[in-house]
């Protein structure tokens, strides 16, 4: 069969191996469900497959099969699931998807569900080599620390074998070109190669790596291509998960800064998989972005702020030490200052919530000023209620707004007020008791308290 069609014109199936027991993770859930940048690592792998233009995926599952399958689903990539009931090696795992492979795709890619740093680039490169006539393409990497990896044995640009370290000679162990685990195969011959893999080894398992020598024995063309080591990094322990998280964060920070985002101390900024930061956004040190955050142009996120499920419009400022919870929406040039918490609330354009304030389940109009210590009392112990504050209103410091309540445009709430009734437009509300002065009472109380304290003290 001719392989002259371009990679884009060829059909492709990705077999995703995600059935491992995750023993070394010491976890109550499958390792591929552990998050990287707030998203299951299997979902990162599926995104790379979709970006590579792959037509379909066959997900090989075992532990937590339903949860893994749910995390792998994408609208733009059909995914079938295949249960691996026995653990007899990687070659055996791929054959769990036999029904999908047998459909006759031009290309078959084998990837792993615990490699969340993989991108579309190496996958596309492997497919291009299949389109050029190769039958097996192994994706490898060069490293100055090859210990523990299988070595790629190359001769005249042909991949002869993948030699596991325990089986390698001293000369082979000196090779720094290592197996990354990912493999692409001619889809018309893939089942022939896989079925011919034997288990004559100490563990009695079927190793996918043996497909190279099987293919060569059948007269097939086998090569290796190089990818960045970081992209092929797998995850087996919590320590490796932390290394992968750090690598993902560094890559995403770099991409954002190249796109026009300023970060004063990028290594202290933590992003989510879907964080959107526009050009000319400034992010100060020690900021955490949880899932679902969008920050528009010219906004400033000051130090030690935490944002999740929030939208920050152009020119707005957040923090320092601010928390935006899900549903927070800041209008253009709005300000949420230090030690403020905003939850499920819309802060209008130019409005200011400067310090020591909680605004929840609320609407704050444009150019309104919220004084320090203001609290929207939104929860009655059973239900949440809404506070509505109009435009150009002024809420004095240390005020409690007991929802449901509406404060009109241009209204003023005196400092220290507890507001339980609606305040009309341009009205002033005083919700506090009248101050009373008792001359000399402080001295009398102090003398009484000191006497009571002395009477309670043990005798010396």
BAMAR-468037 format. One record per residue (C-alpha): x, y, z; residue in three letters. Coordinates in nm, 3 decimals. Example, Ala and Ser with C-alpha at 12.3 -4.5 7.8 and 13.67 -1.06 7.14 Angstrom:
residues 2
rec x=1.230; y=-0.450; z=0.780; residuo=ala
rec x=1.367; y=-0.106; z=0.714; residuo=ser
This chain:
residues 460
rec x=0.000; y=0.000; z=0.000; residuo=unk
rec x=0.131; y=0.346; z=-0.083; residuo=unk
rec x=0.184; y=0.592; z=0.201; residuo=unk
rec x=0.220; y=0.898; z=-0.019; residuo=unk
rec x=-0.082; y=1.090; z=0.109; residuo=unk
rec x=-0.007; y=1.381; z=0.339; residuo=unk
rec x=-0.062; y=1.338; z=0.712; residuo=unk
rec x=-0.361; y=1.571; z=0.699; residuo=unk
rec x=-0.533; y=1.349; z=0.443; residuo=unk
rec x=-0.477; y=1.029; z=0.640; residuo=unk
rec x=-0.710; y=0.885; z=0.904; residuo=unk
rec x=-0.563; y=0.840; z=1.250; residuo=unk
rec x=-0.651; y=0.658; z=1.569; residuo=unk
rec x=-0.480; y=0.734; z=1.899; residuo=unk
rec x=-0.468; y=0.453; z=2.154; residuo=unk
rec x=-0.442; y=0.614; z=2.497; residuo=unk
rec x=-0.314; y=0.386; z=2.773; residuo=unk
rec x=-0.477; y=0.485; z=3.103; residuo=unk
rec x=-0.538; y=0.156; z=3.283; residuo=unk
rec x=-0.248; y=0.160; z=3.529; residuo=unk
rec x=-0.307; y=0.078; z=3.896; residuo=unk
rec x=-0.121; y=0.395; z=4.006; residuo=unk
rec x=0.042; y=0.202; z=4.289; residuo=unk
rec x=0.334; y=0.440; z=4.333; residuo=unk
rec x=0.105; y=0.744; z=4.353; residuo=unk
rec x=-0.035; y=0.599; z=4.677; residuo=unk
rec x=-0.369; y=0.752; z=4.593; residuo=unk
rec x=-0.736; y=0.669; z=4.625; residuo=unk
rec x=-0.789; y=0.766; z=4.259; residuo=unk
rec x=-0.624; y=0.677; z=3.930; residuo=unk
rec x=-0.312; y=0.880; z=3.865; residuo=unk
rec x=-0.443; y=1.011; z=3.534; residuo=unk
rec x=-0.718; y=1.188; z=3.729; residuo=unk
rec x=-0.471; y=1.387; z=3.933; residuo=unk
rec x=-0.477; y=1.751; z=3.826; residuo=unk
rec x=-0.211; y=1.951; z=3.650; residuo=unk
rec x=-0.301; y=2.321; z=3.642; residuo=unk
rec x=-0.642; y=2.237; z=3.785; residuo=unk
rec x=-0.726; y=1.979; z=3.517; residuo=unk
rec x=-0.696; y=1.599; z=3.510; residuo=unk
rec x=-0.374; y=1.501; z=3.337; residuo=unk
rec x=-0.565; y=1.272; z=3.099; residuo=unk
rec x=-0.755; y=1.580; z=2.975; residuo=unk
rec x=-0.425; y=1.749; z=2.883; residuo=unk
rec x=-0.330; y=1.446; z=2.674; residuo=unk
rec x=-0.665; y=1.449; z=2.495; residuo=unk
rec x=-0.623; y=1.817; z=2.415; residuo=unk
rec x=-0.289; y=1.746; z=2.247; residuo=unk
rec x=-0.453; y=1.473; z=2.040; residuo=unk
rec x=-0.731; y=1.706; z=1.929; residuo=unk
rec x=-0.477; y=1.977; z=1.842; residuo=unk
rec x=-0.289; y=1.723; z=1.630; residuo=unk
rec x=-0.598; y=1.665; z=1.416; residuo=unk
rec x=-0.643; y=1.305; z=1.523; residuo=unk
rec x=-0.971; y=1.155; z=1.408; residuo=unk
rec x=-1.058; y=0.927; z=1.701; residuo=unk
rec x=-0.919; y=0.796; z=2.028; residuo=unk
rec x=-0.941; y=0.455; z=2.190; residuo=unk
rec x=-0.906; y=0.492; z=2.566; residuo=unk
rec x=-0.776; y=0.183; z=2.747; residuo=unk
rec x=-0.906; y=0.196; z=3.103; residuo=unk
rec x=-0.887; y=-0.009; z=3.419; residuo=unk
rec x=-0.909; y=0.146; z=3.762; residuo=unk
rec x=-1.175; y=0.418; z=3.797; residuo=unk
rec x=-1.279; y=0.342; z=3.441; residuo=unk
rec x=-1.592; y=0.557; z=3.440; residuo=unk
rec x=-1.423; y=0.859; z=3.595; residuo=unk
rec x=-1.124; y=0.833; z=3.360; residuo=unk
rec x=-1.353; y=0.805; z=3.058; residuo=unk
rec x=-1.551; y=1.109; z=3.172; residuo=unk
rec x=-1.236; y=1.317; z=3.220; residuo=unk
rec x=-1.115; y=1.221; z=2.871; residuo=unk
rec x=-1.426; y=1.323; z=2.682; residuo=unk
rec x=-1.407; y=1.608; z=2.431; residuo=unk
rec x=-1.666; y=1.745; z=2.191; residuo=unk
rec x=-1.410; y=1.760; z=1.909; residuo=unk
rec x=-1.262; y=1.410; z=1.949; residuo=unk
rec x=-1.471; y=1.091; z=1.950; residuo=unk
rec x=-1.348; y=0.861; z=2.228; residuo=unk
rec x=-1.426; y=0.492; z=2.268; residuo=unk
rec x=-1.339; y=0.310; z=2.589; residuo=unk
rec x=-1.181; y=-0.035; z=2.618; residuo=unk
rec x=-1.141; y=-0.219; z=2.948; residuo=unk
rec x=-0.810; y=-0.391; z=3.020; residuo=unk
rec x=-0.890; y=-0.670; z=3.265; residuo=unk
rec x=-0.536; y=-0.812; z=3.296; residuo=unk
rec x=-0.206; y=-0.632; z=3.335; residuo=unk
rec x=0.033; y=-0.813; z=3.102; residuo=unk
rec x=0.248; y=-0.527; z=2.974; residuo=unk
rec x=0.216; y=-0.231; z=2.740; residuo=unk
rec x=0.184; y=-0.442; z=2.426; residuo=unk
rec x=-0.106; y=-0.630; z=2.583; residuo=unk
rec x=-0.263; y=-0.300; z=2.691; residuo=unk
rec x=-0.265; y=-0.166; z=2.334; residuo=unk
rec x=-0.440; y=-0.482; z=2.215; residuo=unk
rec x=-0.725; y=-0.409; z=2.455; residuo=unk
rec x=-0.825; y=-0.161; z=2.183; residuo=unk
rec x=-0.810; y=-0.425; z=1.910; residuo=unk
rec x=-1.165; y=-0.351; z=1.792; residuo=unk
rec x=-1.079; y=0.012; z=1.728; residuo=unk
rec x=-0.743; y=-0.064; z=1.561; residuo=unk
rec x=-0.911; y=-0.319; z=1.335; residuo=unk
rec x=-1.126; y=-0.050; z=1.174; residuo=unk
rec x=-0.835; y=0.019; z=0.941; residuo=unk
rec x=-0.704; y=0.365; z=1.018; residuo=unk
rec x=-0.407; y=0.482; z=0.814; residuo=unk
rec x=-0.213; y=0.578; z=1.128; residuo=unk
rec x=-0.220; y=0.442; z=1.482; residuo=unk
rec x=-0.056; y=0.642; z=1.761; residuo=unk
rec x=0.008; y=0.496; z=2.105; residuo=unk
rec x=0.025; y=0.754; z=2.383; residuo=unk
rec x=0.008; y=0.745; z=2.761; residuo=unk
rec x=-0.250; y=0.910; z=2.981; residuo=unk
rec x=0.010; y=1.021; z=3.234; residuo=unk
rec x=0.211; y=1.246; z=2.997; residuo=unk
rec x=0.023; y=1.574; z=3.034; residuo=unk
rec x=0.303; y=1.789; z=2.890; residuo=unk
rec x=0.285; y=1.637; z=2.543; residuo=unk
rec x=0.187; y=1.880; z=2.267; residuo=unk
rec x=0.060; y=1.832; z=1.914; residuo=unk
rec x=0.405; y=1.893; z=1.762; residuo=unk
rec x=0.568; y=1.550; z=1.813; residuo=unk
rec x=0.243; y=1.372; z=1.723; residuo=unk
rec x=0.217; y=1.558; z=1.394; residuo=unk
rec x=0.584; y=1.492; z=1.322; residuo=unk
rec x=0.536; y=1.118; z=1.376; residuo=unk
rec x=0.237; y=1.115; z=1.144; residuo=unk
rec x=0.433; y=1.297; z=0.876; residuo=unk
rec x=0.696; y=1.023; z=0.884; residuo=unk
rec x=0.427; y=0.757; z=0.849; residuo=unk
rec x=0.290; y=0.947; z=0.550; residuo=unk
rec x=0.642; y=0.943; z=0.403; residuo=unk
rec x=0.648; y=0.563; z=0.413; residuo=unk
rec x=0.778; y=0.461; z=0.755; residuo=unk
rec x=0.597; y=0.177; z=0.935; residuo=unk
rec x=0.699; y=0.236; z=1.296; residuo=unk
rec x=0.801; y=0.574; z=1.437; residuo=unk
rec x=0.923; y=0.593; z=1.797; residuo=unk
rec x=0.930; y=0.931; z=1.968; residuo=unk
rec x=1.245; y=0.968; z=2.175; residuo=unk
rec x=1.454; y=1.233; z=2.346; residuo=unk
rec x=1.815; y=1.314; z=2.417; residuo=unk
rec x=1.928; y=1.355; z=2.775; residuo=unk
rec x=2.251; y=1.373; z=2.972; residuo=unk
rec x=2.079; y=1.159; z=3.240; residuo=unk
rec x=1.981; y=0.842; z=3.052; residuo=unk
rec x=1.987; y=0.610; z=3.353; residuo=unk
rec x=1.662; y=0.415; z=3.382; residuo=unk
rec x=1.543; y=0.471; z=3.026; residuo=unk
rec x=1.536; y=0.235; z=2.734; residuo=unk
rec x=1.800; y=0.326; z=2.473; residuo=unk
rec x=1.725; y=0.377; z=2.105; residuo=unk
rec x=1.968; y=0.174; z=1.895; residuo=unk
rec x=2.015; y=0.364; z=1.567; residuo=unk
rec x=2.214; y=0.263; z=1.261; residuo=unk
rec x=2.214; y=0.464; z=0.939; residuo=unk
rec x=1.902; y=0.652; z=1.050; residuo=unk
rec x=1.716; y=0.323; z=1.106; residuo=unk
rec x=1.587; y=0.230; z=1.451; residuo=unk
rec x=1.712; y=-0.124; z=1.509; residuo=unk
rec x=1.573; y=-0.181; z=1.858; residuo=unk
rec x=1.476; y=-0.032; z=2.191; residuo=unk
rec x=1.707; y=-0.178; z=2.452; residuo=unk
rec x=1.599; y=-0.170; z=2.815; residuo=unk
rec x=1.881; y=-0.063; z=3.044; residuo=unk
rec x=1.899; y=-0.394; z=3.229; residuo=unk
rec x=1.954; y=-0.571; z=2.898; residuo=unk
rec x=2.191; y=-0.315; z=2.745; residuo=unk
rec x=2.563; y=-0.359; z=2.696; residuo=unk
rec x=2.809; y=-0.104; z=2.831; residuo=unk
rec x=2.830; y=0.053; z=2.486; residuo=unk
rec x=2.452; y=0.072; z=2.458; residuo=unk
rec x=2.421; y=0.223; z=2.805; residuo=unk
rec x=2.639; y=0.510; z=2.691; residuo=unk
rec x=2.371; y=0.606; z=2.436; residuo=unk
rec x=2.187; y=0.924; z=2.535; residuo=unk
rec x=1.901; y=0.888; z=2.286; residuo=unk
rec x=1.619; y=0.742; z=2.496; residuo=unk
rec x=1.275; y=0.596; z=2.445; residuo=unk
rec x=0.994; y=0.839; z=2.527; residuo=unk
rec x=0.729; y=0.565; z=2.516; residuo=unk
rec x=0.513; y=0.712; z=2.240; residuo=unk
rec x=0.491; y=0.520; z=1.916; residuo=unk
rec x=0.324; y=0.562; z=1.576; residuo=unk
rec x=0.250; y=0.269; z=1.347; residuo=unk
rec x=0.124; y=0.207; z=0.999; residuo=unk
rec x=-0.240; y=0.137; z=1.076; residuo=unk
rec x=-0.268; y=-0.133; z=0.809; residuo=unk
rec x=0.008; y=-0.335; z=0.971; residuo=unk
rec x=-0.032; y=-0.241; z=1.338; residuo=unk
rec x=-0.223; y=-0.551; z=1.446; residuo=unk
rec x=0.028; y=-0.777; z=1.270; residuo=unk
rec x=0.312; y=-0.612; z=1.464; residuo=unk
rec x=0.126; y=-0.618; z=1.796; residuo=unk
rec x=0.010; y=-0.978; z=1.766; residuo=unk
rec x=0.366; y=-1.093; z=1.694; residuo=unk
rec x=0.504; y=-0.949; z=2.019; residuo=unk
rec x=0.603; y=-1.231; z=2.254; residuo=unk
rec x=0.643; y=-1.254; z=2.630; residuo=unk
rec x=0.968; y=-1.448; z=2.659; residuo=unk
rec x=1.109; y=-1.229; z=2.934; residuo=unk
rec x=1.154; y=-1.242; z=3.310; residuo=unk
rec x=0.812; y=-1.091; z=3.380; residuo=unk
rec x=0.626; y=-1.285; z=3.113; residuo=unk
rec x=0.481; y=-0.960; z=2.979; residuo=unk
rec x=0.420; y=-0.825; z=2.628; residuo=unk
rec x=0.627; y=-0.509; z=2.576; residuo=unk
rec x=0.527; y=-0.252; z=2.318; residuo=unk
rec x=0.895; y=-0.170; z=2.269; residuo=unk
rec x=0.943; y=-0.512; z=2.107; residuo=unk
rec x=0.726; y=-0.391; z=1.817; residuo=unk
rec x=1.038; y=-0.235; z=1.664; residuo=unk
rec x=1.225; y=-0.563; z=1.624; residuo=unk
rec x=0.906; y=-0.744; z=1.523; residuo=unk
rec x=0.846; y=-0.486; z=1.250; residuo=unk
rec x=1.204; y=-0.504; z=1.124; residuo=unk
rec x=1.183; y=-0.882; z=1.108; residuo=unk
rec x=0.878; y=-0.837; z=0.885; residuo=unk
rec x=1.072; y=-0.606; z=0.653; residuo=unk
rec x=0.908; y=-0.288; z=0.781; residuo=unk
rec x=1.075; y=0.052; z=0.804; residuo=unk
rec x=1.143; y=0.173; z=1.157; residuo=unk
rec x=1.281; y=0.508; z=1.271; residuo=unk
rec x=1.300; y=0.737; z=1.574; residuo=unk
rec x=1.224; y=1.107; z=1.590; residuo=unk
rec x=1.321; y=1.347; z=1.865; residuo=unk
rec x=1.093; y=1.548; z=2.093; residuo=unk
rec x=1.175; y=1.770; z=2.394; residuo=unk
rec x=1.237; y=1.559; z=2.703; residuo=unk
rec x=0.990; y=1.764; z=2.906; residuo=unk
rec x=0.700; y=1.679; z=2.675; residuo=unk
rec x=0.755; y=1.306; z=2.726; residuo=unk
rec x=0.772; y=1.323; z=3.104; residuo=unk
rec x=0.551; y=1.060; z=3.266; residuo=unk
rec x=0.409; y=1.063; z=3.617; residuo=unk
rec x=0.432; y=0.781; z=3.869; residuo=unk
rec x=0.472; y=0.955; z=4.207; residuo=unk
rec x=0.355; y=1.271; z=4.382; residuo=unk
rec x=0.708; y=1.406; z=4.353; residuo=unk
rec x=0.698; y=1.361; z=3.974; residuo=unk
rec x=0.354; y=1.524; z=3.968; residuo=unk
rec x=0.504; y=1.832; z=4.133; residuo=unk
rec x=0.783; y=1.841; z=3.875; residuo=unk
rec x=0.528; y=1.819; z=3.594; residuo=unk
rec x=0.319; y=2.095; z=3.749; residuo=unk
rec x=0.625; y=2.319; z=3.771; residuo=unk
rec x=0.714; y=2.249; z=3.408; residuo=unk
rec x=0.359; y=2.321; z=3.290; residuo=unk
rec x=0.350; y=2.646; z=3.487; residuo=unk
rec x=0.686; y=2.761; z=3.350; residuo=unk
rec x=0.578; y=2.687; z=2.992; residuo=unk
rec x=0.246; y=2.870; z=3.029; residuo=unk
rec x=0.401; y=3.172; z=3.204; residuo=unk
rec x=0.653; y=3.203; z=2.924; residuo=unk
rec x=0.382; y=3.187; z=2.659; residuo=unk
rec x=0.179; y=3.457; z=2.834; residuo=unk
rec x=0.476; y=3.688; z=2.873; residuo=unk
rec x=0.563; y=3.644; z=2.505; residuo=unk
rec x=0.202; y=3.742; z=2.427; residuo=unk
rec x=0.236; y=4.071; z=2.614; residuo=unk
rec x=0.157; y=3.994; z=2.980; residuo=unk
rec x=0.395; y=4.140; z=3.241; residuo=unk
rec x=0.491; y=3.932; z=3.544; residuo=unk
rec x=0.728; y=4.086; z=3.796; residuo=unk
rec x=0.821; y=3.751; z=3.953; residuo=unk
rec x=0.679; y=3.488; z=3.718; residuo=unk
rec x=0.801; y=3.193; z=3.923; residuo=unk
rec x=0.559; y=3.298; z=4.201; residuo=unk
rec x=0.250; y=3.318; z=3.977; residuo=unk
rec x=0.034; y=3.006; z=3.945; residuo=unk
rec x=-0.203; y=2.962; z=3.654; residuo=unk
rec x=-0.490; y=2.733; z=3.571; residuo=unk
rec x=-0.527; y=2.543; z=3.245; residuo=unk
rec x=-0.784; y=2.795; z=3.119; residuo=unk
rec x=-0.646; y=3.123; z=3.257; residuo=unk
rec x=-0.689; y=3.403; z=3.004; residuo=unk
rec x=-0.467; y=3.711; z=3.048; residuo=unk
rec x=-0.481; y=3.979; z=2.781; residuo=unk
rec x=-0.201; y=4.197; z=2.646; residuo=unk
rec x=-0.069; y=4.461; z=2.888; residuo=unk
rec x=-0.202; y=4.290; z=3.198; residuo=unk
rec x=0.037; y=4.326; z=3.492; residuo=unk
rec x=0.060; y=4.046; z=3.747; residuo=unk
rec x=0.255; y=4.115; z=4.064; residuo=unk
rec x=0.424; y=3.843; z=4.276; residuo=unk
rec x=0.245; y=3.561; z=4.457; residuo=unk
rec x=-0.081; y=3.553; z=4.264; residuo=unk
rec x=-0.290; y=3.237; z=4.218; residuo=unk
rec x=-0.535; y=3.194; z=3.931; residuo=unk
rec x=-0.787; y=2.915; z=3.982; residuo=unk
rec x=-1.005; y=2.781; z=3.700; residuo=unk
rec x=-1.226; y=3.011; z=3.497; residuo=unk
rec x=-1.045; y=3.346; z=3.516; residuo=unk
rec x=-1.035; y=3.607; z=3.241; residuo=unk
rec x=-0.841; y=3.931; z=3.279; residuo=unk
rec x=-0.874; y=4.197; z=3.011; residuo=unk
rec x=-0.622; y=4.454; z=2.884; residuo=unk
rec x=-0.442; y=4.696; z=3.115; residuo=unk
rec x=-0.575; y=4.536; z=3.432; residuo=unk
rec x=-0.343; y=4.500; z=3.730; residuo=unk
rec x=-0.345; y=4.205; z=3.967; residuo=unk
rec x=-0.154; y=4.312; z=4.274; residuo=unk
rec x=0.047; y=4.079; z=4.496; residuo=unk
rec x=-0.094; y=3.797; z=4.709; residuo=unk
rec x=-0.432; y=3.783; z=4.537; residuo=unk
rec x=-0.637; y=3.471; z=4.462; residuo=unk
rec x=-0.883; y=3.460; z=4.172; residuo=unk
rec x=-1.119; y=3.183; z=4.067; residuo=unk
rec x=-1.417; y=3.188; z=3.832; residuo=unk
rec x=-1.379; y=3.563; z=3.794; residuo=unk
rec x=-1.382; y=3.820; z=3.513; residuo=unk
rec x=-1.168; y=4.133; z=3.544; residuo=unk
rec x=-1.246; y=4.395; z=3.281; residuo=unk
rec x=-1.005; y=4.633; z=3.113; residuo=unk
rec x=-0.818; y=4.871; z=3.339; residuo=unk
rec x=-0.949; y=4.722; z=3.663; residuo=unk
rec x=-0.724; y=4.659; z=3.962; residuo=unk
rec x=-0.730; y=4.376; z=4.213; residuo=unk
rec x=-0.552; y=4.356; z=4.547; residuo=unk
rec x=-0.308; y=4.328; z=4.704; residuo=unk
rec x=-0.440; y=4.047; z=4.924; residuo=unk
rec x=-0.776; y=4.027; z=4.746; residuo=unk
rec x=-0.988; y=3.721; z=4.682; residuo=unk
rec x=-1.222; y=3.697; z=4.385; residuo=unk
rec x=-1.449; y=3.393; z=4.412; residuo=unk
rec x=-1.664; y=3.235; z=4.140; residuo=unk
rec x=-1.911; y=3.478; z=3.988; residuo=unk
rec x=-1.708; y=3.789; z=4.060; residuo=unk
rec x=-1.721; y=4.034; z=3.769; residuo=unk
rec x=-1.532; y=4.363; z=3.778; residuo=unk
rec x=-1.628; y=4.634; z=3.531; residuo=unk
rec x=-1.380; y=4.855; z=3.350; residuo=unk
rec x=-1.152; y=5.053; z=3.582; residuo=unk
rec x=-1.321; y=4.906; z=3.890; residuo=unk
rec x=-1.107; y=4.853; z=4.195; residuo=unk
rec x=-1.109; y=4.578; z=4.454; residuo=unk
rec x=-0.841; y=4.652; z=4.711; residuo=unk
rec x=-0.659; y=4.486; z=4.996; residuo=unk
rec x=-0.825; y=4.225; z=5.216; residuo=unk
rec x=-1.149; y=4.223; z=5.016; residuo=unk
rec x=-1.354; y=3.923; z=4.913; residuo=unk
rec x=-1.593; y=3.931; z=4.618; residuo=unk
rec x=-1.827; y=3.639; z=4.550; residuo=unk
rec x=-2.098; y=3.613; z=4.284; residuo=unk
rec x=-2.112; y=3.988; z=4.254; residuo=unk
rec x=-2.093; y=4.246; z=3.979; residuo=unk
rec x=-1.881; y=4.551; z=4.052; residuo=unk
rec x=-1.971; y=4.825; z=3.808; residuo=unk
rec x=-1.732; y=5.032; z=3.598; residuo=unk
rec x=-1.526; y=5.270; z=3.809; residuo=unk
rec x=-1.667; y=5.138; z=4.137; residuo=unk
rec x=-1.429; y=5.107; z=4.431; residuo=unk
rec x=-1.421; y=4.840; z=4.699; residuo=unk
rec x=-1.099; y=4.948; z=4.856; residuo=unk
rec x=-1.036; y=4.748; z=5.171; residuo=unk
rec x=-1.152; y=4.506; z=5.440; residuo=unk
rec x=-1.484; y=4.429; z=5.275; residuo=unk
rec x=-1.704; y=4.135; z=5.179; residuo=unk
rec x=-1.938; y=4.172; z=4.882; residuo=unk
rec x=-2.140; y=3.860; z=4.800; residuo=unk
rec x=-2.452; y=3.799; z=4.589; residuo=unk
rec x=-2.460; y=4.165; z=4.497; residuo=unk
rec x=-2.477; y=4.425; z=4.222; residuo=unk
rec x=-2.272; y=4.741; z=4.272; residuo=unk
rec x=-2.338; y=5.025; z=4.029; residuo=unk
rec x=-2.087; y=5.230; z=3.836; residuo=unk
rec x=-1.870; y=5.478; z=4.026; residuo=unk
rec x=-2.003; y=5.369; z=4.364; residuo=unk
rec x=-1.769; y=5.379; z=4.665; residuo=unk
rec x=-1.782; y=5.099; z=4.921; residuo=unk
rec x=-1.619; y=5.198; z=5.250; residuo=unk
rec x=-1.386; y=4.986; z=5.460; residuo=unk
rec x=-1.544; y=4.708; z=5.663; residuo=unk
rec x=-1.867; y=4.692; z=5.463; residuo=unk
rec x=-2.041; y=4.356; z=5.464; residuo=unk
rec x=-2.329; y=4.237; z=5.251; residuo=unk
rec x=-2.517; y=4.004; z=5.484; residuo=unk
rec x=-2.636; y=3.766; z=5.216; residuo=unk
rec x=-2.703; y=3.442; z=5.406; residuo=unk
rec x=-2.986; y=3.383; z=5.653; residuo=unk
rec x=-2.873; y=3.035; z=5.746; residuo=unk
rec x=-3.083; y=2.870; z=5.475; residuo=unk
rec x=-3.098; y=3.092; z=5.166; residuo=unk
rec x=-2.876; y=3.345; z=4.991; residuo=unk
rec x=-3.021; y=3.690; z=4.920; residuo=unk
rec x=-2.918; y=3.971; z=4.685; residuo=unk
rec x=-2.800; y=4.323; z=4.765; residuo=unk
rec x=-2.843; y=4.585; z=4.493; residuo=unk
rec x=-2.650; y=4.911; z=4.513; residuo=unk
rec x=-2.706; y=5.177; z=4.251; residuo=unk
rec x=-2.462; y=5.398; z=4.062; residuo=unk
rec x=-2.263; y=5.675; z=4.235; residuo=unk
rec x=-2.376; y=5.562; z=4.579; residuo=unk
rec x=-2.161; y=5.597; z=4.890; residuo=unk
rec x=-2.151; y=5.324; z=5.152; residuo=unk
rec x=-1.981; y=5.443; z=5.471; residuo=unk
rec x=-1.723; y=5.234; z=5.652; residuo=unk
rec x=-1.825; y=4.947; z=5.879; residuo=unk
rec x=-2.177; y=4.919; z=5.736; residuo=unk
rec x=-2.380; y=4.597; z=5.726; residuo=unk
rec x=-2.626; y=4.565; z=5.439; residuo=unk
rec x=-2.881; y=4.299; z=5.531; residuo=unk
rec x=-3.011; y=4.135; z=5.213; residuo=unk
rec x=-3.246; y=4.139; z=5.040; residuo=unk
rec x=-3.204; y=4.513; z=5.020; residuo=unk
rec x=-3.175; y=4.779; z=4.751; residuo=unk
rec x=-2.979; y=5.105; z=4.780; residuo=unk
rec x=-3.059; y=5.356; z=4.511; residuo=unk
rec x=-2.849; y=5.566; z=4.276; residuo=unk
rec x=-2.663; y=5.843; z=4.454; residuo=unk
rec x=-2.774; y=5.720; z=4.798; residuo=unk
rec x=-2.556; y=5.757; z=5.107; residuo=unk
rec x=-2.527; y=5.511; z=5.392; residuo=unk
rec x=-2.375; y=5.656; z=5.707; residuo=unk
rec x=-2.074; y=5.484; z=5.861; residuo=unk
rec x=-2.153; y=5.211; z=6.110; residuo=unk
rec x=-2.506; y=5.157; z=5.983; residuo=unk
rec x=-2.704; y=4.835; z=5.974; residuo=unk
rec x=-2.935; y=4.868; z=5.673; residuo=unk
rec x=-3.241; y=4.644; z=5.662; residuo=unk
rec x=-3.476; y=4.856; z=5.449; residuo=unk
rec x=-3.444; y=4.984; z=5.093; residuo=unk
rec x=-3.283; y=5.327; z=5.051; residuo=unk
rec x=-3.429; y=5.547; z=4.773; residuo=unk
rec x=-3.222; y=5.733; z=4.514; residuo=unk
rec x=-3.025; y=6.026; z=4.660; residuo=unk
rec x=-3.144; y=5.951; z=5.014; residuo=unk
rec x=-2.920; y=5.927; z=5.322; residuo=unk
rec x=-2.967; y=5.635; z=5.560; residuo=unk
rec x=-2.858; y=5.625; z=5.925; residuo=unk
rec x=-2.899; y=5.279; z=6.070; residuo=unk
rec x=-2.727; y=5.321; z=6.406; residuo=unk
rec x=-2.819; y=5.414; z=6.765; residuo=unk
rec x=-2.774; y=5.770; z=6.884; residuo=unk
rec x=-2.446; y=5.827; z=7.072; residuo=unk
rec x=-2.477; y=5.888; z=7.447; residuo=unk
rec x=-2.206; y=6.041; z=7.674; residuo=unk
rec x=-2.175; y=5.942; z=8.043; residuo=unk
rec x=-1.923; y=6.177; z=8.213; residuo=unk
rec x=-1.683; y=5.999; z=8.450; residuo=unk
rec x=-1.833; y=5.656; z=8.378; residuo=unk
rec x=-1.511; y=5.520; z=8.227; residuo=unk
rec x=-1.316; y=5.593; z=8.546; residuo=unk
rec x=-1.579; y=5.428; z=8.765; residuo=unk
rec x=-1.591; y=5.119; z=8.545; residuo=unk
rec x=-1.213; y=5.090; z=8.539; residuo=unk
rec x=-1.193; y=5.108; z=8.921; residuo=unk
rec x=-1.466; y=4.845; z=8.952; residuo=unk
rec x=-1.300; y=4.607; z=8.709; residuo=unk
rec x=-0.962; y=4.643; z=8.884; residuo=unk
rec x=-1.121; y=4.570; z=9.220; residuo=unk
rec x=-1.296; y=4.262; z=9.084; residuo=unk
rec x=-0.970; y=4.139; z=8.935; residuo=unk
rec x=-0.783; y=4.190; z=9.264; residuo=unk
rec x=-1.051; y=4.000; z=9.454; residuo=unk
rec x=-1.010; y=3.699; z=9.225; residuo=unk
rec x=-0.629; y=3.690; z=9.250; residuo=unk
rec x=-0.473; y=3.435; z=9.488; residuo=unk
rec x=-0.333; y=3.584; z=9.807; residuo=unk
rec x=0.042; y=3.636; z=9.811; residuo=unk
